Amino acid sequence: MADAGIVNRVAELRQELHYHNHRYYVLDDPIISDQDYDGMLQELRRIENENPELTRPDSPTHRIGGDPADGFEQVEHRHTMLSLGNVFDDETLDAWYRRVKNLLDDADFTMTCELKIDGLAVSLVYQDGILTQGATRGNGFVGENVTHNLKTIRSIPLNLRGEPPPYLEVRGEVYMPVDSFRRLNEERADRGEPLFANPRNSGAGTIRQLDPKVTASRNMQIWVYSLNDAGESGYPDQQWETLQWLKELGFRINPENRLCHTLEEVKDYYREWVEKRHDLPYEVDGVVVKVNPFNFQGSLGVVGREPRWATAYKFPAERAVTRLLEIGINVGRTGSLNPYAILEPVIVSGATVQHASLHNEEDIRRKDIRVGDWVTVERAGDVIPQVVGPILDRRTGDEVEFSMPLACPECGTGVVKPEGEAMHRCPNASCPAQFFELLKHFVSRGAMDMDGLGEQWCRILIDQGFVSTVADLYYLEKDRLLELERMGDRLATKIMDNIEASKTRPLTRVLFALGVTHVGAEVADLLTQRFASVEQLAQASQEDLTEIPGIGPKIAESIYDYFQVEDNLAVIEKLRQAGVKLHHEIEIVQPGDLPWHGLSFVVTGTLEGMTRREAEGKIKALGGSATSSVTRKTAYLVAGESPGSKLETANRLGTPILSEADFLQLLESPGDVMNDAAVEAQV
């Protein structure tokens, strides 16, 4: 055991190094020289090497990076890491603001404006003030544990200042500064290595390096921008004050954030940074606007995976001019033929663009885009490259008009164009291109999650004849996999284990994985609330499907048509025989059997015990519908604090009014809804 003097010296060095690290990397205000800092760090490292029992996970010496990892374990997020909806002009921003005001019954609220960093979203978990886990966003529900790599980023505190709560989870954006990106590409050019396309992609790749030393060498940074969880501890009740609180705890908070009291102030902030964005030492692609009070955020809730209380006002796309060399065709997993532009490489918004979207044949003809044209290219929202249109005065007469192929370029089947649709389609369900896209989707993380089966291996399995339907995955044998070039025993074992594990995925994931047109994760979730098995769903009529709130005629027709195809039913039967779980253990109740079937509710104001979205969910679970406006058909108004004009409308129409207490009592005895509920409570 080390003596007391050494223990005290280690504690002193750690405290000093954390303090100076915070001043240098977070406050940008160092007060000692690099030489003095390095001297203390070397002394601490020497003492820890001589006294391993003194090593702690939050030691400054852990930033250097350890040995390369074998791979990243998955982390299930305690709170879903949401994505943001986008607006691209003042008109759509105004519409977002009006929706928020309407949902808040015209209440006034402040907003925060924060620069939208073009980086990689991560969550950081601290227990008793010490960083214990860092994870990527992943699909929002499950990410990758990259704690060791994040520890090498000096602007991420290893331990917090002041009095942090016992449990704290924050979210931030890790990014590569522009200067670091340029320096990295210069070094790669000197070594004759391929250059990275932009700071965002190279930064994301840096965080996912198996060797933390690589991450440590690239000068990554972070801006922390939200609190995900602080346990039962008290914390500010607004976003703006929370950012200041997080700053006091030692997090790096962007100094360009601004509190705005009006929508016009938001627009002024946006216009200011449209002009100044290129003066920043990091890349941004818009402004994030958030409703400031947390109680209003809770009332607004989330739709899908996007919060209603925030939106990203994206900067105008930047453009460049280049030559259109050819128009290629990509066949999607639903058979759609998607034209895309093959371009002379050009830099747009810091990224090298060689391919761009052309949408469909009608769009190409409307814009009169021809092969050989000089065209204007932009990155829509600074993400998806697209061809804006041709530069007509640069035409030579040698340009060639485009026509969609008459046969599928992948399988040769004649192409069809369904009436009323803009897309041409290959009707062959066995088309190799369609199956390749379907197989990639089926094994993806949000679907059946067969880690190890990436795009490359999906292509190899198809080319080698190992699979011709998604169900064939469950009949693969390890010995056959080992016959494949570059397939080792470790990877083969991993693939087989993950295929086996996927058999117990929830029914909603199975339905999503099947790749039915228009059935995304949210629609799959709606279906599993009504049907207990794939078999029940397959027997549903289009009328049965359209009765489900959120499923319209187009989606219902697509689902119904899918189950009329014998090949699809054969795949499902093959999945069942392989042991894939095609049902779930919940009692499905028909809507007509639910006590609140046919009754319309309106929830208004702020509820203490639940969010408005949660209250509406309870109503729907009992067969009722939740609408946004009070009419003569409204059965009940549930009124919380500050109910606004909807309470006046309900009083005028004679609509029964429930306080939150009345509503909770009614939930306990839902069959009493038309009888002795206290519907005239004082609010």
TAKA-V36131 format. One record per residue. N is the residue number from 1. RES is the residue in three letters. SS is DSSP state (A for helix, B for strand, O for the rest). PHI is phi in degrees with one decimal (* if undefined). NEAR is the number of other ideal C-beta (glycine too) atoms within 8 Angstrom. Layout:
N/RES/SS/PHI/NEAR + N/RES/SS/PHI/NEAR
This chain:
1/MET/O/*/3 + 2/ALA/O/-70.8/9 + 3/ASP/O/-75.5/6 + 4/ALA/A/-61.7/5 + 5/GLY/A/-63.3/6 + 6/ILE/A/-68.7/11 + 7/VAL/A/-58.8/10 + 8/ASN/A/-65.7/8 + 9/ARG/A/-67.0/9 + 10/VAL/A/-61.3/14 + 11/ALA/A/-61.6/8 + 12/GLU/A/-64.9/8 + 13/LEU/A/-63.4/12 + 14/ARG/A/-62.2/13 + 15/GLN/A/-62.2/8 + 16/GLU/A/-64.9/9 + 17/LEU/A/-66.4/13 + 18/HIS/A/-62.0/12 + 19/TYR/A/-63.7/8 + 20/HIS/A/-71.9/13 + 21/ASN/A/-62.6/11 + 22/HIS/A/-62.9/12 + 23/ARG/A/-66.3/10 + 24/TYR/A/-79.1/12 + 25/TYR/A/-94.9/9 + 26/VAL/O/-103.1/12 + 27/LEU/O/-87.6/6 + 28/ASP/O/55.7/5 + 29/ASP/O/-144.0/6 + 30/PRO/O/-70.5/6 + 31/ILE/O/-124.6/5 + 32/ILE/O/-131.3/6 + 33/SER/O/-77.8/5 + 34/ASP/A/-60.0/5 + 35/GLN/A/-64.3/6 + 36/ASP/A/-65.4/8 + 37/TYR/A/-62.3/12 + 38/ASP/A/-62.1/8 + 39/GLY/A/-64.1/8 + 40/MET/A/-64.3/12 + 41/LEU/A/-63.9/11 + 42/GLN/A/-64.9/8 + 43/GLU/A/-63.9/9 + 44/LEU/A/-63.7/15 + 45/ARG/A/-63.5/9 + 46/ARG/A/-62.6/8 + 47/ILE/A/-65.5/14 + 48/GLU/A/-65.7/13 + 49/ASN/A/-64.6/7 + 50/GLU/A/-79.5/5 + 51/ASN/O/-132.9/10 + 52/PRO/A/-56.4/6 + 53/GLU/A/-67.5/6 + 54/LEU/A/-88.9/11 + 55/THR/O/-68.4/7 + 56/ARG/O/-129.9/6 + 57/PRO/O/-65.5/8 + 58/ASP/O/-98.2/9 + 59/SER/O/-67.1/11 + 60/PRO/A/-57.9/11 + 61/THR/A/-69.8/10 + 62/HIS/A/-78.7/10 + 63/ARG/A/-77.5/11 + 64/ILE/A/-72.7/8 + 65/GLY/O/103.9/12 + 66/GLY/O/-96.3/6 + 67/ASP/O/-74.0/4 + 68/PRO/O/-58.1/7 + 69/ALA/O/-91.0/9 + 70/ASP/O/-74.1/4 + 71/GLY/O/171.5/5 + 72/PHE/O/-104.6/9 + 73/GLU/O/-77.7/6 + 74/GLN/B/-84.4/10 + 75/VAL/B/-125.3/11 + 76/GLU/B/-86.1/6 + 77/HIS/O/-68.0/13 + 78/ARG/O/-65.4/7 + 79/HIS/O/-128.0/7 + 80/THR/O/-56.6/7 + 81/MET/O/-88.0/13 + 82/LEU/O/-74.7/9 + 83/SER/B/-106.8/6 + 84/LEU/O/-110.7/10 + 85/GLY/O/-75.0/7 + 86/ASN/B/-118.3/10 + 87/VAL/B/-126.4/12 + 88/PHE/O/-123.5/8 + 89/ASP/O/-155.2/6 + 90/ASP/A/-62.5/6 + 91/GLU/A/-63.0/6 + 92/THR/A/-73.7/9 + 93/LEU/A/-66.2/15 + 94/ASP/A/-58.7/9 + 95/ALA/A/-64.4/9 + 96/TRP/A/-60.1/12 + 97/TYR/A/-63.3/9 + 98/ARG/A/-64.3/8 + 99/ARG/A/-61.9/9 + 100/VAL/A/-62.8/13 + 101/LYS/A/-59.5/9 + 102/ASN/A/-64.2/9 + 103/LEU/A/-68.0/11 + 104/LEU/O/-96.6/12 + 105/ASP/O/54.1/12 + 106/ASP/O/67.3/7 + 107/ALA/O/-69.2/9 + 108/ASP/O/-83.3/2 + 109/PHE/O/-156.3/10 + 110/THR/O/-89.6/10 + 111/MET/B/-134.6/13 + 112/THR/B/-102.3/14 + 113/CYS/B/-114.7/13 + 114/GLU/B/-132.5/11 + 115/LEU/B/-62.1/11 + 116/LYS/B/-87.1/11 + 117/ILE/B/-73.8/11 + 118/ASP/O/-90.5/11 + 119/GLY/O/-143.8/14 + 120/LEU/B/-122.1/12 + 121/ALA/B/-74.4/11 + 122/VAL/B/-137.2/17 + 123/SER/B/-113.1/15 + 124/LEU/B/-122.9/14 + 125/VAL/B/-112.7/13 + 126/TYR/B/-120.9/15 + 127/GLN/B/-120.9/9 + 128/ASP/O/53.3/6 + 129/GLY/O/83.4/8 + 130/ILE/B/-111.0/11 + 131/LEU/B/-63.9/16 + 132/THR/B/-114.2/8 + 133/GLN/B/-157.4/10 + 134/GLY/B/-131.5/14 + 135/ALA/B/-139.2/15 + 136/THR/B/-75.4/11 + 137/ARG/O/-66.0/11 + 138/GLY/O/61.2/14 + 139/ASN/O/-94.8/8 + 140/GLY/O/96.6/10 + 141/PHE/O/-101.2/7 + 142/VAL/B/-132.1/10 + 143/GLY/B/-125.6/14 + 144/GLU/B/-109.5/11 + 145/ASN/B/-78.0/11 + 146/VAL/O/-119.2/13 + 147/THR/A/-55.0/11 + 148/HIS/A/-62.9/10 + 149/ASN/A/-70.8/15 + 150/LEU/A/-66.5/14 + 151/LYS/O/-64.1/13 + 152/THR/O/-80.1/14 + 153/ILE/O/-85.3/13 + 154/ARG/O/-70.5/8 + 155/SER/O/-85.2/8 + 156/ILE/O/-95.5/13 + 157/PRO/O/-67.8/12 + 158/LEU/O/-79.6/13 + 159/ASN/B/-138.0/9 + 160/LEU/O/-93.7/11 + 161/ARG/O/-91.6/8 + 162/GLY/O/66.8/7 + 163/GLU/O/-123.3/2 + 164/PRO/O/-71.0/10 + 165/PRO/O/-69.5/8 + 166/PRO/O/-59.4/6 + 167/TYR/B/-129.7/11 + 168/LEU/B/-145.9/15 + 169/GLU/B/-128.7/14 + 170/VAL/B/-122.4/13 + 171/ARG/B/-123.3/13 + 172/GLY/B/-152.1/15 + 173/GLU/B/-118.7/11 + 174/VAL/B/-88.3/14 + 175/TYR/B/-147.2/17 + 176/MET/B/-102.9/16 + 177/PRO/O/-57.3/11 + 178/VAL/A/-57.9/10 + 179/ASP/A/-62.3/7 + 180/SER/A/-65.7/12 + 181/PHE/A/-63.4/14 + 182/ARG/A/-63.7/8 + 183/ARG/A/-64.5/8 + 184/LEU/A/-62.4/12 + 185/ASN/A/-68.2/10 + 186/GLU/A/-62.9/8 + 187/GLU/A/-65.7/8 + 188/ARG/A/-67.2/11 + 189/ALA/A/-63.3/9 + 190/ASP/A/-62.4/6 + 191/ARG/O/-90.1/6 + 192/GLY/O/74.0/4 + 193/GLU/O/-94.2/6 + 194/PRO/O/-60.9/4 + 195/LEU/O/-85.5/8 + 196/PHE/O/-76.3/12 + 197/ALA/O/-76.1/7 + 198/ASN/O/-161.0/12 + 199/PRO/A/-61.1/17 + 200/ARG/A/-63.8/12 + 201/ASN/A/-67.2/10 + 202/SER/A/-68.5/14 + 203/GLY/A/-66.8/16 + 204/ALA/A/-62.7/10 + 205/GLY/A/-65.3/9 + 206/THR/A/-64.5/13 + 207/ILE/A/-67.1/15 + 208/ARG/O/-98.1/11 + 209/GLN/O/-69.9/10 + 210/LEU/O/-72.8/8 + 211/ASP/O/-102.2/10 + 212/PRO/A/-58.1/14 + 213/LYS/A/-64.4/10 + 214/VAL/A/-66.2/10 + 215/THR/A/-60.2/15 + 216/ALA/A/-62.0/10 + 217/SER/O/-83.6/6 + 218/ARG/O/-110.4/12 + 219/ASN/O/54.6/7 + 220/MET/B/-72.3/14 + 221/GLN/B/-134.1/13 + 222/ILE/B/-144.6/13 + 223/TRP/B/-117.2/11 + 224/VAL/B/-92.2/12 + 225/TYR/B/-134.5/11 + 226/SER/B/-158.6/9 + 227/LEU/B/-100.8/11 + 228/ASN/B/-90.9/10 + 229/ASP/B/-164.2/9 + 230/ALA/O/-130.6/9 + 231/GLY/O/63.1/8 + 232/GLU/O/-92.3/2 + 233/SER/O/-73.3/8 + 234/GLY/O/-75.5/2 + 235/TYR/O/-151.8/9 + 236/PRO/O/-55.4/7 + 237/ASP/O/-101.7/7 + 238/GLN/B/-139.1/10 + 239/GLN/A/-61.2/13 + 240/TRP/A/-62.3/11 + 241/GLU/A/-66.7/9 + 242/THR/A/-64.8/13 + 243/LEU/A/-60.6/12 + 244/GLN/A/-66.8/10 + 245/TRP/A/-64.3/10 + 246/LEU/A/-64.1/12 + 247/LYS/A/-63.1/9 + 248/GLU/A/-64.4/8 + 249/LEU/O/-77.1/12 + 250/GLY/O/113.0/10 + 251/PHE/O/-81.4/11 + 252/ARG/O/-86.2/12 + 253/ILE/O/-109.3/12 + 254/ASN/O/-63.8/10 + 255/PRO/O/-70.9/4 + 256/GLU/O/-85.2/7 + 257/ASN/O/-58.6/12 + 258/ARG/B/-144.9/8 + 259/LEU/B/-91.2/10 + 260/CYS/B/-117.6/12 + 261/HIS/O/-100.2/6 + 262/THR/O/-136.3/6 + 263/LEU/A/-65.9/10 + 264/GLU/A/-65.3/6 + 265/GLU/A/-65.1/10 + 266/VAL/A/-61.0/15 + 267/LYS/A/-65.5/10 + 268/ASP/A/-62.6/8 + 269/TYR/A/-60.6/12 + 270/TYR/A/-60.6/11 + 271/ARG/A/-62.5/8 + 272/GLU/A/-60.6/8 + 273/TRP/A/-85.6/13 + 274/VAL/A/-60.1/9 + 275/GLU/A/-78.8/6 + 276/LYS/A/-100.9/8 + 277/ARG/A/-57.6/9 + 278/HIS/A/-79.6/4 + 279/ASP/A/-82.9/4 + 280/LEU/O/-79.8/9 + 281/PRO/O/-82.2/5 + 282/TYR/O/-143.1/12 + 283/GLU/O/-90.8/13 + 284/VAL/B/-129.5/12 + 285/ASP/B/-126.9/10 + 286/GLY/B/165.7/12 + 287/VAL/B/-124.6/14 + 288/VAL/B/-92.5/14 + 289/VAL/B/-107.0/13 + 290/LYS/B/-125.8/11 + 291/VAL/B/-64.0/12 + 292/ASN/O/-75.3/12 + 293/PRO/B/-70.2/11 + 294/PHE/A/-66.8/9 + 295/ASN/A/-66.2/8 + 296/PHE/A/-70.5/14 + 297/GLN/A/-59.3/12 + 298/GLY/A/-64.1/10 + 299/SER/A/-67.0/12 + 300/LEU/A/-72.4/13 + 301/GLY/O/70.5/11 + 302/VAL/B/-130.2/9 + 303/VAL/B/-117.5/5 + 304/GLY/O/66.5/5 + 305/ARG/O/-116.1/7 + 306/GLU/B/-117.7/10 + 307/PRO/B/-70.9/10 + 308/ARG/O/-71.3/11 + 309/TRP/O/-89.1/9 + 310/ALA/B/-147.2/10 + 311/THR/B/-150.8/11 + 312/ALA/B/-106.4/13 + 313/TYR/B/-89.8/13 + 314/LYS/B/-75.8/12 + 315/PHE/O/-69.9/11 + 316/PRO/O/-58.1/6 + 317/ALA/O/-64.9/10 + 318/GLU/O/-92.2/9 + 319/ARG/B/-120.9/9 + 320/ALA/B/-149.5/11 + 321/VAL/B/-115.1/9 + 322/THR/B/-154.7/12 + 323/ARG/B/-100.8/9 + 324/LEU/B/-86.4/17 + 325/LEU/B/-83.2/8 + 326/GLU/B/-162.5/7 + 327/ILE/B/-115.8/12 + 328/GLY/B/-94.5/9 + 329/ILE/B/-126.4/11 + 330/ASN/B/-109.7/9 + 331/VAL/B/-97.8/15 + 332/GLY/O/-80.7/11 + 333/ARG/O/-70.3/11 + 334/THR/O/-98.7/8 + 335/GLY/O/90.6/13 + 336/SER/B/-68.6/9 + 337/LEU/B/-95.6/17 + 338/ASN/B/-110.1/10 + 339/PRO/B/-72.3/15 + 340/TYR/B/-142.0/12 + 341/ALA/B/-88.6/16 + 342/ILE/B/-105.3/10 + 343/LEU/B/-116.2/15 + 344/GLU/B/-65.5/6 + 345/PRO/B/-54.1/7 + 346/VAL/B/-146.5/11 + 347/ILE/B/-88.6/7 + 348/VAL/B/-130.1/13 + 349/SER/O/53.0/8 + 350/GLY/O/83.5/7 + 351/ALA/B/-117.9/11 + 352/THR/B/-81.7/9 + 353/VAL/B/-112.0/15 + 354/GLN/B/-121.1/6 + 355/HIS/B/-131.2/9 + 356/ALA/B/-147.7/11 + 357/SER/B/-74.5/9 + 358/LEU/O/-123.8/13 + 359/HIS/O/65.2/9 + 360/ASN/O/-158.4/11 + 361/GLU/A/-62.2/11 + 362/GLU/A/-61.3/8 + 363/ASP/A/-66.8/10 + 364/ILE/A/-62.8/13 + 365/ARG/A/-70.9/8 + 366/ARG/A/-61.7/6 + 367/LYS/A/-85.2/10 + 368/ASP/O/55.4/8 + 369/ILE/O/-90.9/13 + 370/ARG/B/-127.1/12 + 371/VAL/B/-64.3/11 + 372/GLY/O/100.8/10 + 373/ASP/O/-65.4/13 + 374/TRP/B/-81.6/10 + 375/VAL/B/-127.7/16 + 376/THR/B/-93.6/11 + 377/VAL/B/-118.4/18 + 378/GLU/B/-133.7/12 + 379/ARG/B/-100.0/15 + 380/ALA/B/-63.8/9 + 381/GLY/O/62.8/11 + 382/ASP/O/60.1/12 + 383/VAL/O/-125.9/6 + 384/ILE/B/-94.6/7 + 385/PRO/B/-69.0/12 + 386/GLN/B/-146.7/12 + 387/VAL/B/-85.9/13 + 388/VAL/B/-76.9/9 + 389/GLY/B/169.1/9 + 390/PRO/B/-84.2/13 + 391/ILE/O/-98.3/11 + 392/LEU/A/-63.9/6 + 393/ASP/A/-74.8/4 + 394/ARG/A/-104.1/7 + 395/ARG/O/-73.1/11 + 396/THR/O/-111.0/6 + 397/GLY/O/99.0/4 + 398/ASP/O/-89.7/5 + 399/GLU/O/-68.3/10 + 400/VAL/B/-118.3/7 + 401/GLU/B/-69.3/6 + 402/PHE/O/-98.5/12 + 403/SER/O/-133.1/5 + 404/MET/O/-65.3/10 + 405/PRO/O/-65.9/9 + 406/LEU/O/-80.0/5 + 407/ALA/B/-125.0/8 + 408/CYS/O/-60.7/15 + 409/PRO/O/-67.5/8 + 410/GLU/O/-96.7/10 + 411/CYS/O/-125.1/10 + 412/GLY/O/83.5/5 + 413/THR/O/-68.6/10 + 414/GLY/B/-60.5/7 + 415/VAL/B/-82.2/13 + 416/VAL/B/-120.2/8 + 417/LYS/O/-129.9/8 + 418/PRO/O/-56.8/7 + 419/GLU/O/-60.7/4 + 420/GLY/O/84.9/3 + 421/GLU/O/-109.8/7 + 422/ALA/O/-85.9/7 + 423/MET/O/-93.5/10 + 424/HIS/O/-82.9/10 + 425/ARG/B/-137.2/13 + 426/CYS/B/-91.3/15 + 427/PRO/O/-80.2/8 + 428/ASN/O/-81.0/10 + 429/ALA/O/-64.6/9 + 430/SER/O/-95.3/9 + 431/CYS/O/-57.0/14 + 432/PRO/A/-56.9/9 + 433/ALA/A/-65.9/14 + 434/GLN/A/-62.5/17 + 435/PHE/A/-67.0/13 + 436/PHE/A/-59.7/12 + 437/GLU/A/-65.9/11 + 438/LEU/A/-64.5/11 + 439/LEU/A/-63.9/13 + 440/LYS/A/-59.7/11 + 441/HIS/A/-66.1/11 + 442/PHE/A/-59.9/13 + 443/VAL/A/-88.5/12 + 444/SER/O/-67.0/9 + 445/ARG/O/-61.8/8 + 446/GLY/O/-75.9/8 + 447/ALA/O/-103.8/11 + 448/MET/O/-85.0/11 + 449/ASP/O/55.2/13 + 450/MET/O/-99.8/11 + 451/ASP/O/-60.1/8 + 452/GLY/O/109.1/9 + 453/LEU/O/-97.9/11 + 454/GLY/O/-82.2/6 + 455/GLU/A/-57.0/6 + 456/GLN/A/-61.3/6 + 457/TRP/A/-72.3/10 + 458/CYS/A/-60.4/13 + 459/ARG/A/-63.3/9 + 460/ILE/A/-65.3/10 + 461/LEU/A/-61.0/13 + 462/ILE/A/-71.0/14 + 463/ASP/A/-61.3/6 + 464/GLN/O/-85.2/7 + 465/GLY/O/76.3/5 + 466/PHE/O/-74.1/9 + 467/VAL/O/-138.0/10 + 468/SER/O/-128.5/7 + 469/THR/O/-138.8/9 + 470/VAL/A/-64.4/12 + 471/ALA/A/-66.8/11 + 472/ASP/A/-63.8/11 + 473/LEU/A/-57.6/13 + 474/TYR/A/-80.0/12 + 475/TYR/A/-115.3/7 + 476/LEU/O/-69.1/14 + 477/GLU/O/-119.2/6 + 478/LYS/A/-59.4/9 + 479/ASP/A/-60.2/6 + 480/ARG/A/-70.6/8 + 481/LEU/A/-60.9/12 + 482/LEU/O/-67.7/10 + 483/GLU/O/-74.7/6 + 484/LEU/O/-75.6/8 + 485/GLU/O/-64.0/3 + 486/ARG/O/69.4/4 + 487/MET/O/-97.3/9 + 488/GLY/O/-92.5/7 + 489/ASP/A/-62.8/6 + 490/ARG/A/-64.4/6 + 491/LEU/A/-67.6/9 + 492/ALA/A/-60.2/12 + 493/THR/A/-62.5/9 + 494/LYS/A/-60.6/10 + 495/ILE/A/-62.5/14 + 496/MET/A/-63.6/11 + 497/ASP/A/-63.5/8 + 498/ASN/A/-73.3/13 + 499/ILE/A/-63.7/12 + 500/GLU/A/-63.1/7 + 501/ALA/A/-64.0/7 + 502/SER/A/-69.2/11 + 503/LYS/A/-64.6/11 + 504/THR/A/-105.6/5 + 505/ARG/O/-60.6/11 + 506/PRO/O/-60.4/7 + 507/LEU/A/-57.5/13 + 508/THR/A/-61.9/11 + 509/ARG/A/-70.8/13 + 510/VAL/A/-63.8/15 + 511/LEU/A/-62.4/14 + 512/PHE/A/-64.3/12 + 513/ALA/A/-66.4/12 + 514/LEU/O/-62.9/12 + 515/GLY/O/77.9/10 + 516/VAL/O/-64.6/9 + 517/THR/O/-55.4/7 + 518/HIS/O/76.3/9 + 519/VAL/O/-100.6/14 + 520/GLY/O/-90.4/7 + 521/ALA/A/-63.2/8 + 522/GLU/A/-70.6/8 + 523/VAL/A/-63.8/12 + 524/ALA/A/-59.1/13 + 525/ASP/A/-65.1/9 + 526/LEU/A/-62.1/12 + 527/LEU/A/-65.2/15 + 528/THR/A/-73.6/13 + 529/GLN/A/-76.1/6 + 530/ARG/A/-107.7/7 + 531/PHE/O/-117.7/10 + 532/ALA/O/-87.3/10 + 533/SER/B/-156.1/10 + 534/VAL/A/-64.1/12 + 535/GLU/A/-60.7/8 + 536/GLN/A/-62.5/10 + 537/LEU/A/-63.2/12 + 538/ALA/A/-63.8/9 + 539/GLN/O/-92.1/6 + 540/ALA/O/-74.4/10 + 541/SER/O/-86.9/6 + 542/GLN/A/-62.9/9 + 543/GLU/A/-65.0/6 + 544/ASP/A/-58.6/7 + 545/LEU/A/-70.9/13 + 546/THR/A/-71.9/10 + 547/GLU/O/-72.1/6 + 548/ILE/O/-79.5/10 + 549/PRO/O/-56.3/6 + 550/GLY/O/99.5/6 + 551/ILE/O/-116.0/12 + 552/GLY/O/-93.1/6 + 553/PRO/A/-59.6/7 + 554/LYS/A/-65.2/7 + 555/ILE/A/-67.0/12 + 556/ALA/A/-61.0/12 + 557/GLU/A/-63.2/9 + 558/SER/A/-63.8/12 + 559/ILE/A/-65.1/16 + 560/TYR/A/-60.6/12 + 561/ASP/A/-61.8/8 + 562/TYR/A/-58.3/11 + 563/PHE/O/-84.9/11 + 564/GLN/O/-93.4/5 + 565/VAL/O/-91.3/9 + 566/GLU/A/-61.0/5 + 567/ASP/A/-62.1/8 + 568/ASN/A/-67.0/11 + 569/LEU/A/-64.5/10 + 570/ALA/A/-66.3/9 + 571/VAL/A/-63.1/11 + 572/ILE/A/-63.5/13 + 573/GLU/A/-63.8/8 + 574/LYS/A/-66.8/12 + 575/LEU/A/-64.1/13 + 576/ARG/A/-61.9/9 + 577/GLN/A/-66.0/6 + 578/ALA/A/-78.2/10 + 579/GLY/O/98.3/7 + 580/VAL/O/-70.0/11 + 581/LYS/O/-76.2/10 + 582/LEU/O/-110.6/11 + 583/HIS/B/-149.5/9 + 584/HIS/O/-139.6/9 + 585/GLU/O/-92.4/3 + 586/ILE/O/-131.6/5 + 587/GLU/O/-82.0/4 + 588/ILE/O/-88.7/8 + 589/VAL/O/-107.6/6 + 590/GLN/O/-68.8/6 + 591/PRO/A/-52.5/8 + 592/GLY/A/-66.2/6 + 593/ASP/A/-89.0/7 + 594/LEU/O/-84.0/11 + 595/PRO/O/-65.4/8 + 596/TRP/O/-106.6/12 + 597/HIS/O/-59.9/10 + 598/GLY/O/87.5/5 + 599/LEU/O/-97.8/11 + 600/SER/B/-107.6/11 + 601/PHE/B/-116.6/16 + 602/VAL/B/-126.1/15 + 603/VAL/B/-107.7/13 + 604/THR/B/-138.7/13 + 605/GLY/O/77.5/12 + 606/THR/B/-102.7/11 + 607/LEU/O/-92.6/14 + 608/GLU/O/-82.1/6 + 609/GLY/O/-90.6/5 + 610/MET/O/-161.7/7 + 611/THR/O/-80.7/9 + 612/ARG/A/-61.7/16 + 613/ARG/A/-63.1/8 + 614/GLU/A/-64.9/9 + 615/ALA/A/-63.3/14 + 616/GLU/A/-64.9/11 + 617/GLY/A/-63.5/8 + 618/LYS/A/-66.8/10 + 619/ILE/A/-64.2/13 + 620/LYS/A/-65.5/11 + 621/ALA/A/-63.8/6 + 622/LEU/O/-97.6/11 + 623/GLY/O/95.7/13 + 624/GLY/O/-81.4/14 + 625/SER/B/-115.8/9 + 626/ALA/B/-114.8/11 + 627/THR/B/-113.6/9 + 628/SER/O/-100.1/5 + 629/SER/O/-133.2/7 + 630/VAL/O/-86.7/10 + 631/THR/O/-130.3/8 + 632/ARG/O/-67.2/4 + 633/LYS/O/-88.5/5 + 634/THR/O/-70.4/14 + 635/ALA/O/-78.1/10 + 636/TYR/B/-147.5/13 + 637/LEU/B/-108.6/17 + 638/VAL/B/-96.6/13 + 639/ALA/B/-114.9/14 + 640/GLY/O/-96.0/13 + 641/GLU/B/-72.5/7 + 642/SER/O/52.6/8 + 643/PRO/O/-72.1/12 + 644/GLY/O/75.2/11 + 645/SER/A/-69.9/7 + 646/LYS/A/-66.0/14 + 647/LEU/A/-66.7/14 + 648/GLU/A/-62.3/7 + 649/THR/A/-63.0/11 + 650/ALA/A/-63.4/14 + 651/ASN/A/-62.7/9 + 652/ARG/A/-66.5/6 + 653/LEU/A/-87.5/10 + 654/GLY/O/76.8/4 + 655/THR/O/-73.1/12 + 656/PRO/B/-57.5/9 + 657/ILE/B/-116.5/14 + 658/LEU/B/-112.9/15 + 659/SER/O/-75.6/11 + 660/GLU/A/-62.0/12 + 661/ALA/A/-64.6/7 + 662/ASP/A/-61.8/12 + 663/PHE/A/-63.0/11 + 664/LEU/A/-63.7/9 + 665/GLN/A/-65.0/10 + 666/LEU/A/-68.7/12 + 667/LEU/A/-63.4/9 + 668/GLU/A/-72.7/6 + 669/SER/O/-132.4/7 + 670/PRO/A/-62.8/10 + 671/GLY/A/-70.4/5 + 672/ASP/A/-88.2/9 + 673/VAL/O/-58.0/12 + 674/MET/O/-99.2/4 + 675/ASN/O/-110.1/5 + 676/ASP/O/-103.7/4 + 677/ALA/O/-67.5/12 + 678/ALA/O/-78.9/9 + 679/VAL/O/-91.3/9 + 680/GLU/B/-114.3/5 + 681/ALA/O/-64.8/10 + 682/GLN/O/-75.5/3 + 683/VAL/O/-114.6/7
